[in-house]
Amino acid sequence: MVKRCSKCGQEKPVTEFYGHPTRGTSFACKECHKAYIVNRQHRLREKKKAEWELRNPGVPFPERKRREEKQVEVVRKAEFRKEKYE
Ligand SMILES: [Zn+2]
């Protein structure tokens, strides 16, 4: 059984799609789906970077791992509270 991928237009076996083999398979094949995820992550990062540059002009966007980004966010919030109540 083959299914046509709506992204690349190629007919591929249903095993090349995620999801149930006959019902509810994703519209794009695994390859296109992966490309979509990577592209989405890239766009999100670009967006974050643009926001960072707006808030922190002249400060290079930190190339950090996700967990470290969260810690920075916690520290920033704590500092904000300190400023507010001191
Ligand atoms: Zn495809």
PDB file of the backbone (N, CA, C, O) and the ligand in Angstrom, with CONECT records:
HET     ZN  A 101       1
ATOM      1  N   MET A   1       0.838  -1.207   0.000  1.00  0.00           N
ATOM      2  CA  MET A   1       0.000   0.000   0.000  1.00  0.00           C
ATOM      3  C   MET A   1       0.867   1.249   0.000  1.00  0.00           C
ATOM      4  O   MET A   1       1.763   1.395   0.831  1.00  0.00           O
ATOM      5  N   VAL A   2       0.603   2.115  -0.904  1.00  0.00           N
ATOM      6  CA  VAL A   2       1.379   3.341  -0.968  1.00  0.00           C
ATOM      7  C   VAL A   2       0.485   4.539  -0.709  1.00  0.00           C
ATOM      8  O   VAL A   2      -0.740   4.469  -0.819  1.00  0.00           O
ATOM      9  N   LYS A   3       1.123   5.618  -0.369  1.00  0.00           N
ATOM     10  CA  LYS A   3       0.414   6.846  -0.039  1.00  0.00           C
ATOM     11  C   LYS A   3       1.220   7.981  -0.650  1.00  0.00           C
ATOM     12  O   LYS A   3       2.451   7.965  -0.648  1.00  0.00           O
ATOM     13  N   ARG A   4       0.505   8.959  -1.169  1.00  0.00           N
ATOM     14  CA  ARG A   4       1.217  10.075  -1.769  1.00  0.00           C
ATOM     15  C   ARG A   4       1.495  11.141  -0.705  1.00  0.00           C
ATOM     16  O   ARG A   4       0.602  11.575   0.023  1.00  0.00           O
ATOM     17  N   CYS A   5       2.752  11.540  -0.646  1.00  0.00           N
ATOM     18  CA  CYS A   5       3.138  12.576   0.305  1.00  0.00           C
ATOM     19  C   CYS A   5       2.714  13.936  -0.239  1.00  0.00           C
ATOM     20  O   CYS A   5       2.974  14.275  -1.393  1.00  0.00           O
ATOM     21  N   SER A   6       2.057  14.704   0.623  1.00  0.00           N
ATOM     22  CA  SER A   6       1.555  15.996   0.167  1.00  0.00           C
ATOM     23  C   SER A   6       2.668  17.038   0.049  1.00  0.00           C
ATOM     24  O   SER A   6       2.469  18.108  -0.526  1.00  0.00           O
ATOM     25  N   LYS A   7       3.842  16.716   0.600  1.00  0.00           N
ATOM     26  CA  LYS A   7       4.954  17.664   0.553  1.00  0.00           C
ATOM     27  C   LYS A   7       5.806  17.461  -0.684  1.00  0.00           C
ATOM     28  O   LYS A   7       5.979  18.370  -1.495  1.00  0.00           O
ATOM     29  N   CYS A   8       6.343  16.236  -0.816  1.00  0.00           N
ATOM     30  CA  CYS A   8       7.245  15.995  -1.945  1.00  0.00           C
ATOM     31  C   CYS A   8       6.520  15.382  -3.129  1.00  0.00           C
ATOM     32  O   CYS A   8       7.090  15.287  -4.216  1.00  0.00           O
ATOM     33  N   GLY A   9       5.262  14.961  -2.940  1.00  0.00           N
ATOM     34  CA  GLY A   9       4.467  14.421  -4.034  1.00  0.00           C
ATOM     35  C   GLY A   9       4.848  13.024  -4.457  1.00  0.00           C
ATOM     36  O   GLY A   9       4.310  12.499  -5.432  1.00  0.00           O
ATOM     37  N   GLN A  10       5.778  12.412  -3.731  1.00  0.00           N
ATOM     38  CA  GLN A  10       6.206  11.066  -4.083  1.00  0.00           C
ATOM     39  C   GLN A  10       5.289  10.038  -3.448  1.00  0.00           C
ATOM     40  O   GLN A  10       4.798  10.226  -2.335  1.00  0.00           O
ATOM     41  N   GLU A  11       5.064   8.945  -4.173  1.00  0.00           N
ATOM     42  CA  GLU A  11       4.295   7.849  -3.595  1.00  0.00           C
ATOM     43  C   GLU A  11       5.249   6.948  -2.850  1.00  0.00           C
ATOM     44  O   GLU A  11       6.233   6.456  -3.402  1.00  0.00           O
ATOM     45  N   LYS A  12       4.936   6.739  -1.569  1.00  0.00           N
ATOM     46  CA  LYS A  12       5.812   5.934  -0.722  1.00  0.00           C
ATOM     47  C   LYS A  12       4.977   4.926   0.041  1.00  0.00           C
ATOM     48  O   LYS A  12       3.788   5.145   0.271  1.00  0.00           O
ATOM     49  N   PRO A  13       5.601   3.809   0.440  1.00  0.00           N
ATOM     50  CA  PRO A  13       4.848   2.851   1.272  1.00  0.00           C
ATOM     51  C   PRO A  13       4.405   3.504   2.573  1.00  0.00           C
ATOM     52  O   PRO A  13       5.088   4.388   3.087  1.00  0.00           O
ATOM     53  N   VAL A  14       3.257   3.072   3.112  1.00  0.00           N
ATOM     54  CA  VAL A  14       2.716   3.707   4.316  1.00  0.00           C
ATOM     55  C   VAL A  14       3.698   3.617   5.481  1.00  0.00           C
ATOM     56  O   VAL A  14       3.615   4.409   6.421  1.00  0.00           O
ATOM     57  N   THR A  15       4.620   2.667   5.430  1.00  0.00           N
ATOM     58  CA  THR A  15       5.615   2.562   6.512  1.00  0.00           C
ATOM     59  C   THR A  15       6.531   3.775   6.516  1.00  0.00           C
ATOM     60  O   THR A  15       7.232   4.024   7.497  1.00  0.00           O
ATOM     61  N   GLU A  16       6.530   4.522   5.434  1.00  0.00           N
ATOM     62  CA  GLU A  16       7.348   5.729   5.361  1.00  0.00           C
ATOM     63  C   GLU A  16       6.626   6.952   5.918  1.00  0.00           C
ATOM     64  O   GLU A  16       7.121   8.077   5.861  1.00  0.00           O
ATOM     65  N   PHE A  17       5.433   6.686   6.459  1.00  0.00           N
ATOM     66  CA  PHE A  17       4.677   7.769   7.097  1.00  0.00           C
ATOM     67  C   PHE A  17       4.533   7.451   8.577  1.00  0.00           C
ATOM     68  O   PHE A  17       4.552   6.283   8.967  1.00  0.00           O
ATOM     69  N   TYR A  18       4.393   8.461   9.387  1.00  0.00           N
ATOM     70  CA  TYR A  18       4.136   8.225  10.803  1.00  0.00           C
ATOM     71  C   TYR A  18       2.653   7.979  11.014  1.00  0.00           C
ATOM     72  O   TYR A  18       1.818   8.389  10.208  1.00  0.00           O
ATOM     73  N   GLY A  19       2.341   7.309  12.104  1.00  0.00           N
ATOM     74  CA  GLY A  19       0.936   7.141  12.450  1.00  0.00           C
ATOM     75  C   GLY A  19       0.396   5.784  12.034  1.00  0.00           C
ATOM     76  O   GLY A  19       1.152   4.879  11.680  1.00  0.00           O
ATOM     77  N   HIS A  20      -0.911   5.657  12.082  1.00  0.00           N
ATOM     78  CA  HIS A  20      -1.601   4.415  11.754  1.00  0.00           C
ATOM     79  C   HIS A  20      -1.451   4.117  10.269  1.00  0.00           C
ATOM     80  O   HIS A  20      -1.536   5.030   9.447  1.00  0.00           O
ATOM     81  N   PRO A  21      -1.230   2.849   9.911  1.00  0.00           N
ATOM     82  CA  PRO A  21      -0.980   2.519   8.498  1.00  0.00           C
ATOM     83  C   PRO A  21      -2.127   2.842   7.554  1.00  0.00           C
ATOM     84  O   PRO A  21      -1.877   3.168   6.394  1.00  0.00           O
ATOM     85  N   THR A  22      -3.374   2.765   8.004  1.00  0.00           N
ATOM     86  CA  THR A  22      -4.470   3.032   7.073  1.00  0.00           C
ATOM     87  C   THR A  22      -5.221   4.316   7.393  1.00  0.00           C
ATOM     88  O   THR A  22      -5.873   4.899   6.527  1.00  0.00           O
ATOM     89  N   ARG A  23      -5.122   4.744   8.635  1.00  0.00           N
ATOM     90  CA  ARG A  23      -5.978   5.860   9.049  1.00  0.00           C
ATOM     91  C   ARG A  23      -5.127   6.796   9.917  1.00  0.00           C
ATOM     92  O   ARG A  23      -4.387   6.331  10.784  1.00  0.00           O
ATOM     93  N   GLY A  24      -5.221   8.043   9.700  1.00  0.00           N
ATOM     94  CA  GLY A  24      -4.556   9.002  10.569  1.00  0.00           C
ATOM     95  C   GLY A  24      -3.052   9.133  10.340  1.00  0.00           C
ATOM     96  O   GLY A  24      -2.345   9.687  11.182  1.00  0.00           O
ATOM     97  N   THR A  25      -2.562   8.634   9.218  1.00  0.00           N
ATOM     98  CA  THR A  25      -1.147   8.851   8.927  1.00  0.00           C
ATOM     99  C   THR A  25      -0.932  10.334   8.649  1.00  0.00           C
ATOM    100  O   THR A  25      -1.818  11.018   8.135  1.00  0.00           O
ATOM    101  N   SER A  26       0.232  10.808   8.988  1.00  0.00           N
ATOM    102  CA  SER A  26       0.482  12.223   8.757  1.00  0.00           C
ATOM    103  C   SER A  26       0.535  12.489   7.257  1.00  0.00           C
ATOM    104  O   SER A  26       0.823  11.601   6.454  1.00  0.00           O
ATOM    105  N   PHE A  27       0.255  13.708   6.916  1.00  0.00           N
ATOM    106  CA  PHE A  27       0.120  14.077   5.512  1.00  0.00           C
ATOM    107  C   PHE A  27       1.442  14.032   4.755  1.00  0.00           C
ATOM    108  O   PHE A  27       1.474  13.901   3.531  1.00  0.00           O
ATOM    109  N   ALA A  28       2.540  14.145   5.518  1.00  0.00           N
ATOM    110  CA  ALA A  28       3.850  14.147   4.879  1.00  0.00           C
ATOM    111  C   ALA A  28       4.634  12.907   5.284  1.00  0.00           C
ATOM    112  O   ALA A  28       4.446  12.379   6.380  1.00  0.00           O
ATOM    113  N   CYS A  29       5.511  12.443   4.401  1.00  0.00           N
ATOM    114  CA  CYS A  29       6.320  11.270   4.700  1.00  0.00           C
ATOM    115  C   CYS A  29       7.332  11.605   5.797  1.00  0.00           C
ATOM    116  O   CYS A  29       7.529  12.771   6.138  1.00  0.00           O
ATOM    117  N   LYS A  30       7.963  10.577   6.339  1.00  0.00           N
ATOM    118  CA  LYS A  30       8.905  10.767   7.449  1.00  0.00           C
ATOM    119  C   LYS A  30       9.982  11.784   7.100  1.00  0.00           C
ATOM    120  O   LYS A  30      10.332  12.642   7.910  1.00  0.00           O
ATOM    121  N   GLU A  31      10.492  11.675   5.900  1.00  0.00           N
ATOM    122  CA  GLU A  31      11.566  12.582   5.481  1.00  0.00           C
ATOM    123  C   GLU A  31      11.109  14.042   5.498  1.00  0.00           C
ATOM    124  O   GLU A  31      11.800  14.921   6.011  1.00  0.00           O
ATOM    125  N   CYS A  32       9.933  14.272   4.924  1.00  0.00           N
ATOM    126  CA  CYS A  32       9.398  15.634   4.875  1.00  0.00           C
ATOM    127  C   CYS A  32       9.022  16.101   6.270  1.00  0.00           C
ATOM    128  O   CYS A  32       9.187  17.274   6.608  1.00  0.00           O
ATOM    129  N   HIS A  33       8.513  15.173   7.083  1.00  0.00           N
ATOM    130  CA  HIS A  33       8.121  15.521   8.442  1.00  0.00           C
ATOM    131  C   HIS A  33       9.349  15.973   9.222  1.00  0.00           C
ATOM    132  O   HIS A  33       9.309  16.975   9.935  1.00  0.00           O
ATOM    133  N   LYS A  34      10.436  15.228   9.081  1.00  0.00           N
ATOM    134  CA  LYS A  34      11.687  15.580   9.764  1.00  0.00           C
ATOM    135  C   LYS A  34      12.169  16.955   9.327  1.00  0.00           C
ATOM    136  O   LYS A  34      12.579  17.783  10.141  1.00  0.00           O
ATOM    137  N   ALA A  35      12.108  17.173   8.027  1.00  0.00           N
ATOM    138  CA  ALA A  35      12.539  18.463   7.483  1.00  0.00           C
ATOM    139  C   ALA A  35      11.672  19.582   8.056  1.00  0.00           C
ATOM    140  O   ALA A  35      12.159  20.671   8.361  1.00  0.00           O
ATOM    141  N   TYR A  36      10.385  19.292   8.196  1.00  0.00           N
ATOM    142  CA  TYR A  36       9.449  20.275   8.741  1.00  0.00           C
ATOM    143  C   TYR A  36       9.799  20.605  10.189  1.00  0.00           C
ATOM    144  O   TYR A  36       9.817  21.774  10.573  1.00  0.00           O
ATOM    145  N   ILE A  37      10.082  19.562  11.006  1.00  0.00           N
ATOM    146  CA  ILE A  37      10.429  19.766  12.412  1.00  0.00           C
ATOM    147  C   ILE A  37      11.703  20.600  12.530  1.00  0.00           C
ATOM    148  O   ILE A  37      11.761  21.560  13.298  1.00  0.00           O
ATOM    149  N   VAL A  38      12.719  20.222  11.761  1.00  0.00           N
ATOM    150  CA  VAL A  38      13.995  20.933  11.806  1.00  0.00           C
ATOM    151  C   VAL A  38      13.792  22.397  11.416  1.00  0.00           C
ATOM    152  O   VAL A  38      14.326  23.307  12.049  1.00  0.00           O
ATOM    153  N   ASN A  39      13.008  22.595  10.360  1.00  0.00           N
ATOM    154  CA  ASN A  39      12.730  23.948   9.878  1.00  0.00           C
ATOM    155  C   ASN A  39      11.993  24.766  10.931  1.00  0.00           C
ATOM    156  O   ASN A  39      12.274  25.949  11.125  1.00  0.00           O
ATOM    157  N   ARG A  40      11.037  24.113  11.615  1.00  0.00           N
ATOM    158  CA  ARG A  40      10.264  24.801  12.635  1.00  0.00           C
ATOM    159  C   ARG A  40      11.160  25.192  13.808  1.00  0.00           C
ATOM    160  O   ARG A  40      11.065  26.307  14.322  1.00  0.00           O
ATOM    161  N   GLN A  41      12.037  24.265  14.234  1.00  0.00           N
ATOM    162  CA  GLN A  41      12.958  24.568  15.327  1.00  0.00           C
ATOM    163  C   GLN A  41      13.866  25.717  14.942  1.00  0.00           C
ATOM    164  O   GLN A  41      14.155  26.601  15.748  1.00  0.00           O
ATOM    165  N   HIS A  42      14.313  25.690  13.691  1.00  0.00           N
ATOM    166  CA  HIS A  42      15.188  26.746  13.205  1.00  0.00           C
ATOM    167  C   HIS A  42      14.475  28.095  13.230  1.00  0.00           C
ATOM    168  O   HIS A  42      15.038  29.099  13.667  1.00  0.00           O
ATOM    169  N   ARG A  43      13.218  28.105  12.752  1.00  0.00           N
ATOM    170  CA  ARG A  43      12.450  29.353  12.735  1.00  0.00           C
ATOM    171  C   ARG A  43      12.222  29.878  14.141  1.00  0.00           C
ATOM    172  O   ARG A  43      12.325  31.081  14.383  1.00  0.00           O
ATOM    173  N   LEU A  44      11.902  28.954  15.100  1.00  0.00           N
ATOM    174  CA  LEU A  44      11.688  29.351  16.486  1.00  0.00           C
ATOM    175  C   LEU A  44      12.950  30.001  17.049  1.00  0.00           C
ATOM    176  O   LEU A  44      12.885  31.006  17.757  1.00  0.00           O
ATOM    177  N   ARG A  45      14.095  29.410  16.721  1.00  0.00           N
ATOM    178  CA  ARG A  45      15.355  29.922  17.225  1.00  0.00           C
ATOM    179  C   ARG A  45      15.639  31.314  16.647  1.00  0.00           C
ATOM    180  O   ARG A  45      16.090  32.223  17.344  1.00  0.00           O
ATOM    181  N   GLU A  46      15.361  31.439  15.364  1.00  0.00           N
ATOM    182  CA  GLU A  46      15.556  32.735  14.713  1.00  0.00           C
ATOM    183  C   GLU A  46      14.681  33.809  15.355  1.00  0.00           C
ATOM    184  O   GLU A  46      15.097  34.954  15.531  1.00  0.00           O
ATOM    185  N   LYS A  47      13.456  33.405  15.701  1.00  0.00           N
ATOM    186  CA  LYS A  47      12.508  34.311  16.320  1.00  0.00           C
ATOM    187  C   LYS A  47      13.016  34.739  17.697  1.00  0.00           C
ATOM    188  O   LYS A  47      13.009  35.923  18.032  1.00  0.00           O
ATOM    189  N   LYS A  48      13.459  33.756  18.489  1.00  0.00           N
ATOM    190  CA  LYS A  48      14.012  34.031  19.815  1.00  0.00           C
ATOM    191  C   LYS A  48      15.196  34.973  19.712  1.00  0.00           C
ATOM    192  O   LYS A  48      15.346  35.901  20.507  1.00  0.00           O
ATOM    193  N   LYS A  49      16.033  34.717  18.717  1.00  0.00           N
ATOM    194  CA  LYS A  49      17.224  35.526  18.523  1.00  0.00           C
ATOM    195  C   LYS A  49      16.837  36.970  18.219  1.00  0.00           C
ATOM    196  O   LYS A  49      17.434  37.908  18.749  1.00  0.00           O
ATOM    197  N   ALA A  50      15.849  37.136  17.374  1.00  0.00           N
ATOM    198  CA  ALA A  50      15.389  38.483  17.018  1.00  0.00           C
ATOM    199  C   ALA A  50      14.841  39.200  18.246  1.00  0.00           C
ATOM    200  O   ALA A  50      15.095  40.388  18.448  1.00  0.00           O
ATOM    201  N   GLU A  51      14.083  38.462  19.069  1.00  0.00           N
ATOM    202  CA  GLU A  51      13.532  39.047  20.294  1.00  0.00           C
ATOM    203  C   GLU A  51      14.650  39.424  21.261  1.00  0.00           C
ATOM    204  O   GLU A  51      14.611  40.475  21.900  1.00  0.00           O
ATOM    205  N   TRP A  52      15.636  38.552  21.353  1.00  0.00           N
ATOM    206  CA  TRP A  52      16.782  38.821  22.229  1.00  0.00           C
ATOM    207  C   TRP A  52      17.487  40.100  21.797  1.00  0.00           C
ATOM    208  O   TRP A  52      17.823  40.950  22.622  1.00  0.00           O
ATOM    209  N   GLU A  53      17.703  40.222  20.511  1.00  0.00           N
ATOM    210  CA  GLU A  53      18.413  41.389  20.009  1.00  0.00           C
ATOM    211  C   GLU A  53      17.630  42.678  20.234  1.00  0.00           C
ATOM    212  O   GLU A  53      18.213  43.751  20.389  1.00  0.00           O
ATOM    213  N   LEU A  54      16.323  42.561  20.250  1.00  0.00           N
ATOM    214  CA  LEU A  54      15.478  43.721  20.537  1.00  0.00           C
ATOM    215  C   LEU A  54      15.613  44.147  22.003  1.00  0.00           C
ATOM    216  O   LEU A  54      15.719  45.332  22.318  1.00  0.00           O
ATOM    217  N   ARG A  55      15.604  43.146  22.885  1.00  0.00           N
ATOM    218  CA  ARG A  55      15.672  43.421  24.320  1.00  0.00           C
ATOM    219  C   ARG A  55      17.078  43.734  24.799  1.00  0.00           C
ATOM    220  O   ARG A  55      17.275  44.512  25.732  1.00  0.00           O
ATOM    221  N   ASN A  56      18.060  43.112  24.141  1.00  0.00           N
ATOM    222  CA  ASN A  56      19.446  43.275  24.567  1.00  0.00           C
ATOM    223  C   ASN A  56      20.312  43.766  23.416  1.00  0.00           C
ATOM    224  O   ASN A  56      21.140  43.016  22.901  1.00  0.00           O
ATOM    225  N   PRO A  57      20.130  45.012  23.009  1.00  0.00           N
ATOM    226  CA  PRO A  57      20.898  45.490  21.848  1.00  0.00           C
ATOM    227  C   PRO A  57      22.395  45.433  22.127  1.00  0.00           C
ATOM    228  O   PRO A  57      22.862  45.840  23.191  1.00  0.00           O
ATOM    229  N   GLY A  58      23.129  44.925  21.158  1.00  0.00           N
ATOM    230  CA  GLY A  58      24.576  44.859  21.278  1.00  0.00           C
ATOM    231  C   GLY A  58      25.080  43.638  22.010  1.00  0.00           C
ATOM    232  O   GLY A  58      26.280  43.362  22.001  1.00  0.00           O
ATOM    233  N   VAL A  59      24.165  42.886  22.658  1.00  0.00           N
ATOM    234  CA  VAL A  59      24.592  41.673  23.371  1.00  0.00           C
ATOM    235  C   VAL A  59      24.384  40.472  22.458  1.00  0.00           C
ATOM    236  O   VAL A  59      23.273  40.234  21.985  1.00  0.00           O
ATOM    237  N   PRO A  60      25.444  39.718  22.209  1.00  0.00           N
ATOM    238  CA  PRO A  60      25.269  38.566  21.315  1.00  0.00           C
ATOM    239  C   PRO A  60      24.333  37.530  21.910  1.00  0.00           C
ATOM    240  O   PRO A  60      24.338  37.287  23.117  1.00  0.00           O
ATOM    241  N   PHE A  61      23.542  36.931  21.060  1.00  0.00           N
ATOM    242  CA  PHE A  61      22.588  35.919  21.503  1.00  0.00           C
ATOM    243  C   PHE A  61      23.343  34.742  22.096  1.00  0.00           C
ATOM    244  O   PHE A  61      24.208  34.169  21.434  1.00  0.00           O
ATOM    245  N   PRO A  62      23.029  34.366  23.348  1.00  0.00           N
ATOM    246  CA  PRO A  62      23.783  33.274  23.970  1.00  0.00           C
ATOM    247  C   PRO A  62      23.456  31.930  23.325  1.00  0.00           C
ATOM    248  O   PRO A  62      22.289  31.562  23.184  1.00  0.00           O
ATOM    249  N   GLU A  63      24.487  31.216  22.941  1.00  0.00           N
ATOM    250  CA  GLU A  63      24.295  29.889  22.352  1.00  0.00           C
ATOM    251  C   GLU A  63      24.298  28.884  23.497  1.00  0.00           C
ATOM    252  O   GLU A  63      25.326  28.284  23.811  1.00  0.00           O
ATOM    253  N   ARG A  64      23.161  28.714  24.101  1.00  0.00           N
ATOM    254  CA  ARG A  64      23.079  27.853  25.278  1.00  0.00           C
ATOM    255  C   ARG A  64      22.178  26.677  25.029  1.00  0.00           C
ATOM    256  O   ARG A  64      21.366  26.669  24.103  1.00  0.00           O
ATOM    257  N   LYS A  65      22.337  25.682  25.874  1.00  0.00           N
ATOM    258  CA  LYS A  65      21.436  24.542  25.836  1.00  0.00           C
ATOM    259  C   LYS A  65      20.137  24.943  26.509  1.00  0.00           C
ATOM    260  O   LYS A  65      20.088  25.890  27.295  1.00  0.00           O
ATOM    261  N   ARG A  66      19.079  24.200  26.182  1.00  0.00           N
ATOM    262  CA  ARG A  66      17.748  24.554  26.646  1.00  0.00           C
ATOM    263  C   ARG A  66      17.690  24.704  28.172  1.00  0.00           C
ATOM    264  O   ARG A  66      17.092  25.657  28.673  1.00  0.00           O
ATOM    265  N   ARG A  67      18.308  23.766  28.922  1.00  0.00           N
ATOM    266  CA  ARG A  67      18.229  23.804  30.368  1.00  0.00           C
ATOM    267  C   ARG A  67      18.884  25.074  30.905  1.00  0.00           C
ATOM    268  O   ARG A  67      18.374  25.695  31.837  1.00  0.00           O
ATOM    269  N   GLU A  68      19.997  25.450  30.323  1.00  0.00           N
ATOM    270  CA  GLU A  68      20.692  26.654  30.772  1.00  0.00           C
ATOM    271  C   GLU A  68      19.864  27.903  30.459  1.00  0.00           C
ATOM    272  O   GLU A  68      19.863  28.868  31.225  1.00  0.00           O
ATOM    273  N   GLU A  69      19.177  27.872  29.350  1.00  0.00           N
ATOM    274  CA  GLU A  69      18.297  28.992  29.009  1.00  0.00           C
ATOM    275  C   GLU A  69      17.234  29.183  30.079  1.00  0.00           C
ATOM    276  O   GLU A  69      16.907  30.310  30.452  1.00  0.00           O
ATOM    277  N   LYS A  70      16.691  28.056  30.575  1.00  0.00           N
ATOM    278  CA  LYS A  70      15.669  28.126  31.609  1.00  0.00           C
ATOM    279  C   LYS A  70      16.251  28.715  32.875  1.00  0.00           C
ATOM    280  O   LYS A  70      15.607  29.537  33.528  1.00  0.00           O
ATOM    281  N   GLN A  71      17.464  28.308  33.236  1.00  0.00           N
ATOM    282  CA  GLN A  71      18.099  28.832  34.445  1.00  0.00           C
ATOM    283  C   GLN A  71      18.312  30.337  34.333  1.00  0.00           C
ATOM    284  O   GLN A  71      18.114  31.074  35.299  1.00  0.00           O
ATOM    285  N   VAL A  72      18.708  30.778  33.170  1.00  0.00           N
ATOM    286  CA  VAL A  72      18.898  32.207  32.942  1.00  0.00           C
ATOM    287  C   VAL A  72      17.580  32.935  33.141  1.00  0.00           C
ATOM    288  O   VAL A  72      17.529  34.013  33.734  1.00  0.00           O
ATOM    289  N   GLU A  73      16.528  32.334  32.642  1.00  0.00           N
ATOM    290  CA  GLU A  73      15.195  32.930  32.771  1.00  0.00           C
ATOM    291  C   GLU A  73      14.805  33.052  34.238  1.00  0.00           C
ATOM    292  O   GLU A  73      14.253  34.076  34.642  1.00  0.00           O
ATOM    293  N   VAL A  74      15.081  32.021  35.047  1.00  0.00           N
ATOM    294  CA  VAL A  74      14.768  32.029  36.481  1.00  0.00           C
ATOM    295  C   VAL A  74      15.560  33.129  37.172  1.00  0.00           C
ATOM    296  O   VAL A  74      15.008  33.878  37.978  1.00  0.00           O
ATOM    297  N   VAL A  75      16.844  33.233  36.865  1.00  0.00           N
ATOM    298  CA  VAL A  75      17.705  34.248  37.470  1.00  0.00           C
ATOM    299  C   VAL A  75      17.188  35.630  37.107  1.00  0.00           C
ATOM    300  O   VAL A  75      17.125  36.523  37.951  1.00  0.00           O
ATOM    301  N   ARG A  76      16.817  35.798  35.838  1.00  0.00           N
ATOM    302  CA  ARG A  76      16.340  37.101  35.384  1.00  0.00           C
ATOM    303  C   ARG A  76      15.068  37.500  36.137  1.00  0.00           C
ATOM    304  O   ARG A  76      14.907  38.656  36.529  1.00  0.00           O
ATOM    305  N   LYS A  77      14.170  36.534  36.334  1.00  0.00           N
ATOM    306  CA  LYS A  77      12.929  36.809  37.048  1.00  0.00           C
ATOM    307  C   LYS A  77      13.228  37.149  38.505  1.00  0.00           C
ATOM    308  O   LYS A  77      12.607  38.055  39.061  1.00  0.00           O
ATOM    309  N   ALA A  78      14.160  36.446  39.128  1.00  0.00           N
ATOM    310  CA  ALA A  78      14.530  36.697  40.520  1.00  0.00           C
ATOM    311  C   ALA A  78      15.105  38.101  40.653  1.00  0.00           C
ATOM    312  O   ALA A  78      14.801  38.813  41.610  1.00  0.00           O
ATOM    313  N   GLU A  79      15.925  38.492  39.709  1.00  0.00           N
ATOM    314  CA  GLU A  79      16.515  39.828  39.738  1.00  0.00           C
ATOM    315  C   GLU A  79      15.443  40.898  39.591  1.00  0.00           C
ATOM    316  O   GLU A  79      15.493  41.954  40.221  1.00  0.00           O
ATOM    317  N   PHE A  80      14.483  40.590  38.745  1.00  0.00           N
ATOM    318  CA  PHE A  80      13.372  41.522  38.530  1.00  0.00           C
ATOM    319  C   PHE A  80      12.601  41.730  39.836  1.00  0.00           C
ATOM    320  O   PHE A  80      12.250  42.855  40.193  1.00  0.00           O
ATOM    321  N   ARG A  81      12.344  40.612  40.547  1.00  0.00           N
ATOM    322  CA  ARG A  81      11.631  40.718  41.807  1.00  0.00           C
ATOM    323  C   ARG A  81      12.431  41.523  42.825  1.00  0.00           C
ATOM    324  O   ARG A  81      11.877  42.347  43.553  1.00  0.00           O
ATOM    325  N   LYS A  82      13.733  41.279  42.868  1.00  0.00           N
ATOM    326  CA  LYS A  82      14.594  41.984  43.796  1.00  0.00           C
ATOM    327  C   LYS A  82      14.504  43.507  43.566  1.00  0.00           C
ATOM    328  O   LYS A  82      14.371  44.300  44.498  1.00  0.00           O
ATOM    329  N   GLU A  83      14.584  43.868  42.263  1.00  0.00           N
ATOM    330  CA  GLU A  83      14.504  45.295  41.919  1.00  0.00           C
ATOM    331  C   GLU A  83      13.185  45.892  42.375  1.00  0.00           C
ATOM    332  O   GLU A  83      13.115  47.041  42.811  1.00  0.00           O
ATOM    333  N   LYS A  84      12.157  45.090  42.264  1.00  0.00           N
ATOM    334  CA  LYS A  84      10.816  45.559  42.566  1.00  0.00           C
ATOM    335  C   LYS A  84      10.626  45.799  44.063  1.00  0.00           C
ATOM    336  O   LYS A  84       9.974  46.760  44.470  1.00  0.00           O
ATOM    337  N   TYR A  85      11.199  44.920  44.872  1.00  0.00           N
ATOM    338  CA  TYR A  85      10.894  44.997  46.302  1.00  0.00           C
ATOM    339  C   TYR A  85      12.005  45.612  47.140  1.00  0.00           C
ATOM    340  O   TYR A  85      11.820  45.835  48.336  1.00  0.00           O
ATOM    341  N   GLU A  86      13.132  45.884  46.548  1.00  0.00           N
ATOM    342  CA  GLU A  86      14.201  46.453  47.364  1.00  0.00           C
ATOM    343  C   GLU A  86      14.110  47.965  47.413  1.00  0.00           C
ATOM    344  O   GLU A  86      14.934  48.612  48.058  1.00  0.00           O
TER     345      GLU A  86
HETATM  346 ZN    ZN A 101       7.601  13.561   1.358  1.00  0.00          ZN2+
END
